[in-house]
């Protein structure tokens, strides 16, 4: 689920668009589940996903990118300048605080 990359780390994310609110939904089937309030139209859900992950991971928005799966629910998201271990720790901390 979390892997180190040349520039940082990557995570597999399963997105549920058009949710009542944007929130973490835990880990399911080897992916981080995230509910996104935005619809999957015109890239709105991907933009909302990037904004949400940047906020909860405390990284600049420009450090987060959808590397693959931009048109599907299962996506590979990269975060620059963060290790996989750090990414995992920050997400676990956020999930524990929810």
N, C-alpha and C positions, 0 to 999 in steps of 0.2 A: 504494500500500500504506500509506504514512504520509501523513496529511493534518493540517494545522493546523485546529483548530476554535476557536470563540469562547472556550472555557474551557481549552483545552489542545491535545491531539492525539488522533488516532484511528488505529487500525491494524486491518487485516483479519487474522483469525486462523483457521486451520484446525485444529480440535481432533480428536484421536484419543483417545476415552475407553477406559477399562479396559486401559490400557497397563501394562506391568510396573512402570514407575516414571514419575514426572512429570519431563519434561525437554523442552528445546528440541530441535526436529528440523530446524532450518534454514528456508530460504525455499523454498516450492514454489507454483508457479502463481499468483504474485502475492499470496501470503499467508504469514504466519509460521506454520510448522507447530509445534504443541505436542502432546506426548503427555501425557495426564492419567491417573493411576492410578485415579481415582475413576470409578464408573459414572455413566451419564447418567440417573440416577433421582432424582427429587425435588430437582433443582437441585444435586446434589452435584458434578458435573463443572464447572458454572459457578462454584461457590464455590471449588473447588480451583484453577480457572484464575485467578480474581481474586487469590487468595492467592499463587499462584506468580508472576504478573506483578508484583504489588506488591513481592514480595521481590527479584526479579532487577532490577527497575527502580529499587529503593531509593526507593519512594514509599509513603505511607500506604495501607493497604488501602481506605480510603474514597475515595481518588482514582481508583480503577480501577472501571469499570462495563462490563457488557455492554450496549451500546446497541441492538444488533439481532442477530437470529439465536440467541436464547437456547435455542431448541429444536432447532437444527440444528448441524452440524459447522462450518459457515462462519459466523463471527461478526464483528461490528464492535465493537471494544473501545475505549472512550475512557479517556484518562488526563488528569486535570485538572492544570493548572499546569505542564505540560511541553510544550515545542514538539516538532513532528514531527522536526526535526533532532536534538534531544537524545534523543528516544525511539529514533531510528535508531542514533545513536552508542552508546547504552547497550546496545542489543540486539546490535549488531555486536561490541562489546567482550566481551559475555557469550558470544556464539557463538565468538569467537576464543579465549577462555579455556577452552572446553569440550574 
